[in-house]
Amino acid sequence: MFTALVTTIPVGGWTRVYATNSTDATFPSRIPTATNPAGNPGIIALGATRMNPLTLALAPYGTGADNSTLDLRVIGWRKLINPTDESTALWIPSVLAQVSCVLGASVGVASRVVIATERFADTFTVTAGTGARSTLISPIGDGIGTILVETLGYDLVEVTFDLVSATGANALYAAF
């Protein structure tokens, strides 16, 4: 007789990616850097173990009229280390997914984390990525859509936005 060893990663509720909505008119440039990007807005620290969450769920939302659009980019950050001199470490970004999002009629609730003037995205199109599998859940009837992106073991994942016709952008996330 044997006992199977099962390790689970705790799954929590949704968390907002940005404290305040992004108003970036274009995607910010992300290039290799010696500085750990962990302090940047939009960075989600998944951990530095072999048990990192495998999937990041995102529920984008923003401000603007119904059918306004925004683009969302998910970037994985991995540290390149020189074993003989860690002071020469380099953080390398890689685009895991880029998705075009259309805001729908579903809105938040006054005085809550997502407020009544913020619209959830309901329609998605993948426009770029590096091979991470992305699953798009685009509901009918102006429901709240979800994007699932494989994290490929990255310790840090960053979410950035490019406003197209929307006036603000953010997302809720959960890792599992």
Backbone as a ProteinNet text record, in pm:
[ID]
protein_1_A
[PRIMARY]
MFTALVTTIPVGGWTRVYATNSTDATFPSRIPTATNPAGNPGIIALGATRMNPLTLALAPYGTGADNSTLDLRVIGWRKLINPTDESTALWIPSVLAQVSCVLGASVGVASRVVIATERFADTFTVTAGTGARSTLISPIGDGIGTILVETLGYDLVEVTFDLVSATGANALYAAF
[TERTIARY]
83.3	0	87.8	43.6	118.8	23.1	77.6	-1	49.1	-40.7	-3.4	27	131.8	168.1	103.1	15.8	-54.1	-17.6	33.5	66.5	-27.3	-91.3	-182.9	-133.9	-165.4	-135.4	-264.7	-261.2	-385.7	-442.4	-571.3	-638.6	-723.3	-700.4	-776.7	-874	-935.9	-1027.9	-951.8	-1024	-965	-887.8	-781.1	-703.4	-685.7	-689	-670.9	-523.6	-493.2	-354.5	-294.4	-362.6	-314.2	-400.6	-339.4	-416	-510.3	-463.1	-546.6	-532.2	-633.4	-634.4	-517.1	-468.3	-362.6	-421.7	-345.8	-386.2	-279.4	-200.9	-95.2	-156.6	-117	-167.8	-96.8	18.7	91.3	153.9	191.1	258	391.2	426	558.8	665.8	781.7	892.7	947.9	970.3	1029.2	1149.4	1267.8	1392.8	1470.2	1572.2	1650.8	1703.7	1706.6	1748.5	1821.8	1912.8	1983	1898	1795.4	1710	1594.4	1572.9	1460.4	1331.3	1246	1124.7	1013.1	1037.6	932.2	861.7	924	860.2	771.8	771.3	692.3	542.9	458.2	313.4	282.2	184.3	144.2	220.1	320.7	398.4	325.4	314.6	254.7	365.4	399.7	504.5	442	481.6	425.6	507.7	629.5	713.4	837.1	928.5	1055	1076.4	972.9	984.4	939.6	961.2	914.3	763.5	699.9	555.4	482.4	542.5	475.6	340.2	241.9	114.4	137	58.1	74.6	-9.6	-114.6	-206.8	-240.9	-249.6	-292.1	-426.4	-529	-660.4	-671.4	-716.2	-732	-873.5	-934.6	-1064.5	-1044.1	-1013.4	-986.5	-1112.3	-1090.6	-1198.9	-1139.6	-1224.4	-1174.5	-1286.3	-1247.4	-1343.3	-1355.6	-1472.7	-1503.2	-1641.1	-1682.6	-1814.8	-1818.8	-1940.1	-1960.2	-1894.8	-1823.8	-1750.2	-1620.5	-1576.2	-1442	-1341	-1219.9	-1119.5	-990.9	-920.9	-788.8	-710.2	-579.7	-493.4	-423.2	-407.4	-345.2	-226.8	-115.1	4.3	47.3	77	127.5	273.8	362.8	507.4	562.2	638.1	707.2	848.3	894.3	1029.7	1108.3	1224.7	1310.9	1451.6	1514.1	1647.7	1754.2	1847.7	1964.4	2078.9	2135.7	2239.3	2370.9	2477.8	2612.8	2655.4	2672.6	2701.8	2831.3	2923.4	3049.5	3045.4	2941	2931.8	2785.5	2710.5	2568.1	2542.7	2642.6	2623.3	2602	2624.8	2603.1	2470.1	2380.4	2250.6	2173.1	2086.3	2008.3	1865.5	1767.2	1626.5	1584.4	1528.2	1489.9	1336.9	1273.6	1127.7	1092.6	977.1	926.8	775.1	723.4	578.6	512.9	429.3	357.2	229.3	162	38.4	8.7	-54.7	-107.4	-248.7	-342.8	-484	-554.7	-633.6	-720	-851.2	-899.4	-1018	-1123.2	-1249.3	-1361.6	-1443.5	-1465.5	-1545.5	-1693.5	-1762.9	-1904.5	-1993.3	-2115.9	-2213.9	-2208.3	-2145.5	-2137.9	-2044.5	-2091.9	-2014.5	-2003.6	-1916.3	-1900.9	-2015.7	-1992.1	-2094.6	-2037.7	-2117.2	-2073.3	-2007.3	-1898.9	-1825.3	-1760.7	-1737.1	-1670.9	-1538.2	-1465.2	-1333.2	-1343.9	-1440.6	-1471	-1600.3	-1592.3	-1706.6	-1801.8	-1914.9	-2023.1	-1989.4	-1880.7	-1840.4	-1730.8	-1693.2	-1591.2	-1659.3	-1625.1	-1687.6	-1593.6	-1647	-1569.4	-1561.4	-1449.8	-1434.9	-1514.3	-1572.1	-1650.5	-1606.9	-1519.1	-1475	-1324.2	-1254.9	-1108.4	-1057.3	-937.5	-865.7	-718	-653.2	-508.8	-438.5	-345.3	-273	-123.3	-67.2	75.3	103.1	220.5	264.2	383.7	446.2	568.6	549.5	428.2	406	333.6	312.1	231.9	88.7	25.4	-111.6	-203.6	-291.8	-391	-529.2	-618.2	-756.4	-842.3	-928.4	-1014.1	-1156.1	-1214	-1352.7	-1433.4	-1494.9	-1574.3	-1721.4	-1788.5	-1927	-2023.1	-2140	-2241.6	-2320.4	-2394.1	-2483.8	-2414.1	-2297.8	-2225.5	-2182.1	-2154.1	-2104.6	-1960.4	-1905	-1767.6	-1673.5	-1581.6	-1488.8	-1364.1	-1295.2	-1173.7	-1069.3	-944.4	-830.5	-747	-716.3	-628.1	-496.4	-383.7	-251.9	-160.5	-93.9	7	122.6	172.2	281.6	420	427.2	552.6	662.1	623.6	720.5	790.2	746.1	807.8	781.4	882.9	869.2	786.6	805.6	735.4	659.7	537.7	457.3	406.8	411.9	368.3	252.3	153.7	41.5	52	54	58.6	-56.9	-88.4	-201.8	-162.8	-239.4	-233.2	-378	-412.9	-550	-567.6	-670.1	-699.9	-808.5	-931.1	-1036.2	-1090.1	-1049.1	-1088.1	-1012.8	-1060.5	-995.2	-918.4	-933	-859.2	-865.1	-766.2	-761.8	-707.6	-757.3	-710.9	-754.7	-723.9	-768	-769.4	-852	-849	-768.1	-695.1	-619.6	-635.1	-616.5	-608.3	-510.3	-424.5	-325.7	-361.6	-347.3	-373.8	-292.2
-117.8	0	124	227	350.9	467.6	579.4	701.7	800.7	852.9	950.8	1084.2	1148.4	1279.8	1384.5	1463.9	1565.7	1701.5	1786.5	1922.4	2017.3	2104.6	2199.4	2340.7	2423.3	2565.2	2633.2	2711.1	2773.6	2866	2859.1	2943.7	3043.2	3169.4	3272.3	3339.3	3444.2	3520.9	3611.6	3693.8	3788.6	3897.9	3947.7	4060.7	4157.6	4285.5	4386.1	4394.8	4403.3	4412.7	4548.2	4656.7	4791.8	4853.3	4932.6	5002.3	5104.3	5173.7	5266.4	5229.2	5256.7	5215.5	5272.8	5191.8	5235	5330.1	5432.1	5524.2	5527.5	5419.5	5412.5	5407.7	5503.5	5509.9	5408.9	5358.5	5254.7	5160.8	5040.3	4948.6	5008.5	5001	5046.9	4953.3	5008.6	4928.5	4839.3	4713.7	4619.8	4553.4	4581.6	4528.1	4464.9	4381.7	4325.4	4435.7	4404.4	4502.8	4434.9	4507.6	4456.6	4474	4556.6	4586.5	4487.3	4431.2	4341.8	4420.3	4374.9	4450.4	4436.5	4364.4	4332.9	4455.6	4570.1	4688.4	4763.7	4725.4	4796.4	4771.8	4870.9	4845.6	4736.8	4654.6	4550.9	4420.7	4415.6	4292.8	4201.8	4075.3	3973.8	3875.3	3865.6	3773.7	3637.3	3541.2	3406.3	3317.3	3358.8	3278.9	3228.9	3175.8	3128.7	2982.4	2903.1	2760.7	2680.9	2552.6	2465.9	2449.9	2501.5	2488	2616.9	2699.2	2820.7	2786	2875.2	2852.4	2834.7	2750.6	2721.1	2809.4	2867.4	2946.2	3076.3	3181.9	3311.9	3341.8	3364.7	3402.5	3554.2	3617.3	3762.7	3797.8	3892.5	3946.8	4096.6	4134.6	4276	4362.3	4486.8	4584.3	4721.8	4816.9	4951.5	5053	5174.3	5283.2	5324.2	5374.4	5413.1	5360.5	5387.6	5345	5194.5	5140	5000.8	4982	4872	4837	4915.5	4990.2	5049.4	4934.8	4959.8	4853.4	4893.2	4789.2	4805.5	4678.3	4689.5	4572.9	4544.7	4417.1	4370.6	4282.8	4301.2	4219	4154.4	4023.8	3949.5	3916.6	3961.6	3945.6	3860.8	3758.5	3679.7	3733.4	3744.4	3791.1	3676.3	3647.1	3541.7	3598.5	3560.1	3609.3	3518.6	3578.6	3509.3	3534.7	3426.2	3439.6	3383.1	3456.8	3406.8	3341.1	3206	3138.6	3184.6	3241.3	3285.6	3430.8	3505.7	3646	3690.1	3669.8	3702.2	3852	3935.6	4079.9	4115.9	4021.8	4048.8	3991.2	3957.5	3900.4	3995.6	3937	4013.6	3959.5	4047.7	4009	4020	3909.2	3901.7	3893.6	3986.4	3979.3	3894.9	3831.2	3753.8	3769.8	3807.5	3825.4	3687.8	3660.5	3533.6	3539.9	3653.4	3670	3818.2	3848.3	3982	3962.8	4031.9	4009.3	4142.7	4151.9	4266.8	4240.5	4339.6	4323.6	4427.1	4384.9	4474.9	4484.5	4606.9	4627.9	4607	4540.9	4511.3	4597.1	4552.3	4628	4596.4	4485.2	4450.6	4546.5	4603.4	4701.2	4656.8	4724.2	4697.7	4758.3	4775.9	4827.8	4949.7	5053.4	5176.1	5145	5214.2	5203.8	5067.9	4990.3	4860.8	4864	4754.5	4749.6	4782.7	4725	4762.1	4842.1	4970.6	5060.3	5059.3	5124.6	5121	5188.5	5264.5	5326.7	5246.3	5131.8	5046	4924.7	4898.3	4791.2	4671.7	4552.1	4430.3	4399.2	4341	4297.8	4169.8	4157.8	4038.9	3969	4031.3	3973.1	3988.7	3880.4	3880.1	3823.6	3871.8	3816.2	3813.3	3695.3	3686.8	3749.5	3840.9	3907.8	3876.4	3823.7	3788.5	3702	3637.5	3557.8	3473.1	3410.8	3335.1	3184.3	3137.9	2994.4	2951.1	3043.5	3009.6	2990.3	2888.6	2863.5	2963.2	3023.6	3116.8	3063.6	3068.7	3029.8	3152.4	3182.5	3299.6	3254	3307.1	3275.3	3402.4	3408.7	3524.1	3486.9	3529.3	3489.1	3563.9	3509.1	3577.8	3671	3762.5	3849.3	3946.9	3999.4	4099.1	4048.5	3919.1	3863.3	3905.9	3862.8	3897.5	3791.6	3833.9	3741.6	3718.1	3607.3	3570.1	3521.4	3557.5	3510.4	3421.2	3302	3211.3	3202.9	3231.6	3230.3	3137.4	3044.3	2960.4	3049.3	3028.7	3111.8	3055.4	2931.5	2868.8	2874.5	2877	2873.4	3005	3114.1	3243.4	3282.6	3340.4	3387.5	3515.5	3601.2	3729.5	3737.2	3783.8	3807	3950.6	4021	4161	4175.9	4256	4287.8	4435.9	4465	4603.8	4626.6	4753.1	4787.5	4889.9	4888.8	4988	5027.7	5149.1	5194.2	5219.5	5165.5	5188.5	5294.6	5259.2	5360.8	5372.1	5282.6	5291.9	5408.8	5456.2	5568.8	5526.8	5401.9	5346.9	5195.5	5127.6	4981.9	4923.1	4805.5	4730.2	4586.1	4501.7	4362.1	4305.6	4206.7	4125.1	4001.4	3945.5	3822.8	3723.4	3597.7	3487	3389	3329.7	3231.4	3094.9	2992.3	2856.6	2757.3
0	0	0	-71.7	-74.1	-61	-22.4	-9.8	-112.9	-191.4	-293.2	-225.3	-271.5	-219.8	-310	-253.5	-330.7	-273.3	-359.9	-318.1	-390.3	-317.5	-380.4	-358.5	-454	-443.3	-400.7	-291.6	-246.5	-353.9	-373	-469.6	-391.8	-414.7	-345.2	-438.6	-391.1	-473	-568.3	-636.5	-730.7	-657	-718.3	-669.5	-786	-757.9	-863.3	-901.3	-1031.3	-1078.9	-1041.4	-1070.7	-1041.8	-931.4	-842.7	-739.1	-802.1	-905	-982.3	-1129.4	-1205.9	-1346	-1424.4	-1518.6	-1609.5	-1713.3	-1747.7	-1855.2	-1963.9	-1974.8	-2076.3	-2216	-2300.2	-2437.1	-2527.3	-2484.8	-2557.9	-2455.1	-2500.7	-2409.4	-2366.5	-2238.4	-2196.1	-2251.9	-2280.7	-2332.3	-2221.9	-2253.8	-2158	-2224.7	-2169.8	-2222	-2105.8	-2134.1	-2023.8	-1932.1	-1801.5	-1702.7	-1587.2	-1527.2	-1409.2	-1283.3	-1291.6	-1177	-1169.1	-1052.1	-1031.4	-1055.6	-1149.2	-1180.9	-1077.6	-967.9	-871.1	-814.3	-810.4	-754.2	-851.2	-977.9	-1078.5	-1059.9	-1092.5	-1092.2	-1195.4	-1167.5	-1261.9	-1248.3	-1157.5	-1137.1	-1039.2	-1076.2	-990.4	-955.6	-827.4	-782.9	-759.9	-842.1	-831.3	-740.4	-707.7	-619.3	-690.8	-615.4	-671.3	-636.3	-653.7	-624	-745.3	-740.7	-848.9	-845.1	-742.5	-728.7	-766.3	-854	-898.3	-958.9	-944.9	-1012.6	-1163.1	-1224.9	-1366	-1455.8	-1399.8	-1480.7	-1409.3	-1488.8	-1438.9	-1505.2	-1424.4	-1475.7	-1465.7	-1571.9	-1576.2	-1620.4	-1551.8	-1590.2	-1614.3	-1739.3	-1769.4	-1756.5	-1716.3	-1712.4	-1737.9	-1765.3	-1792.3	-1795.9	-1831.6	-1841.9	-1987.8	-2019.6	-2156.8	-2191.6	-2312.8	-2357	-2382.3	-2384.8	-2424	-2561.5	-2579.2	-2702	-2720.1	-2617.6	-2621.6	-2617.3	-2666.5	-2672.1	-2599.7	-2553.1	-2494	-2523.8	-2523.4	-2541	-2409	-2379.2	-2256	-2295	-2226.6	-2252.2	-2121.2	-2126	-2011.2	-2040.1	-1951	-1969	-1855.2	-1888	-1787.1	-1769.7	-1645.5	-1614.2	-1551.2	-1606.7	-1552	-1534	-1423.6	-1388.9	-1449.5	-1521.3	-1575.9	-1479.5	-1424.6	-1322	-1373	-1347.9	-1372.2	-1241.2	-1238.1	-1111.3	-1045.2	-1121.5	-1060.9	-1014.7	-1057.6	-1017.6	-1025.9	-915.6	-917.1	-935.7	-913	-930.6	-1077.7	-1168.4	-1311.1	-1359.7	-1267.2	-1303.5	-1395.1	-1476.3	-1572.5	-1573.5	-1566.4	-1576.1	-1722	-1775.5	-1916.5	-1926.9	-2004.5	-2023	-2145.5	-2139	-2252.5	-2257.5	-2372.7	-2386.5	-2391.2	-2292.1	-2287.1	-2369	-2366.1	-2441.8	-2458.9	-2570.2	-2593.3	-2646.2	-2582.8	-2611.9	-2631.6	-2737.2	-2758.9	-2686	-2610.9	-2525.9	-2563.4	-2567.6	-2593.7	-2466.2	-2419.2	-2298.2	-2328.6	-2237.1	-2255.8	-2167.3	-2149.3	-2071.6	-1921.5	-1881	-1738.1	-1666.3	-1557.5	-1481.2	-1335.8	-1262.7	-1119.9	-1041.3	-911.8	-821.3	-749.1	-733.1	-666.3	-532.2	-502.8	-376.1	-352.4	-459.1	-446.4	-523	-521.8	-586.7	-735.4	-803.8	-941.9	-934.3	-973.6	-953.4	-1073.8	-1056.4	-1154.6	-1287.2	-1293.5	-1420.6	-1491.1	-1434.4	-1495.3	-1557.7	-1683.7	-1760.7	-1772.4	-1755.2	-1775.6	-1924.9	-1966.3	-2104.6	-2126.7	-2246.3	-2277.6	-2405.5	-2482.7	-2609.4	-2620.7	-2663.1	-2668.6	-2800.3	-2840	-2953.5	-2917.9	-2926.9	-2903	-3022.8	-2997	-3105.8	-3106.3	-2996.4	-2993.5	-2871.1	-2871.9	-2758.2	-2796.6	-2698	-2724.2	-2714.4	-2718	-2709.9	-2584.1	-2490.4	-2373.3	-2420.9	-2370.4	-2411.9	-2343.1	-2421.6	-2369	-2401.9	-2305	-2326	-2302.1	-2397.1	-2387.8	-2358.7	-2254.6	-2221.1	-2246.4	-2364.5	-2405.3	-2396	-2289.5	-2270.2	-2363.2	-2379.4	-2458.2	-2366.6	-2426.6	-2350.1	-2258.2	-2298.6	-2219.2	-2082.5	-2070.6	-1945	-1920.7	-1809.7	-1772.3	-1828.1	-1912.7	-1975.8	-1891.9	-1923	-1850.9	-1948.9	-1922.5	-2001.1	-1910.3	-1955.5	-1881.6	-1958.3	-1889.4	-1952.9	-1874	-1943.4	-1877.4	-1834.4	-1713	-1661.9	-1694.4	-1740.6	-1783.7	-1677.6	-1550.5	-1442.3	-1412.3	-1471.1	-1442.1	-1297.2	-1231.6	-1094	-1087.3	-1186.4	-1193.2	-1324.6	-1317.7	-1436.8	-1428	-1539.4	-1542.3	-1639.8	-1601.9	-1688.7	-1724.2	-1854.9	-1901.3	-1998.2	-2021.5	-2106.8	-2212	-2320	-2426.7	-2452	-2413.9	-2437	-2586.5	-2642	-2783.1	-2789.2	-2752.3	-2741.4	-2599.4	-2509.6	-2367.8	-2304	-2190.2	-2122.5	-1997.9	-1956.3	-1842.3	-1851.2	-1789.4	-1797.6	-1668.1	-1634.2	-1518.1	-1538	-1444.9	-1450.9	-1310.5	-1291.1	-1171.4	-1207	-1108.5	-1137.4	-1023.7	-1061.1	-966.3	-1025.8	-943.5	-990.2	-934.1	-1017.6	-972	-1052.2
[MASK]
++++++++++++++++++++++++++++++++++++++++++++++++++++++++++++++++++++++++++++++++++++++++++++++++++++++++++++++++++++++++++++++++++++++++++++++++++++++++++++++++++++++++++++++++

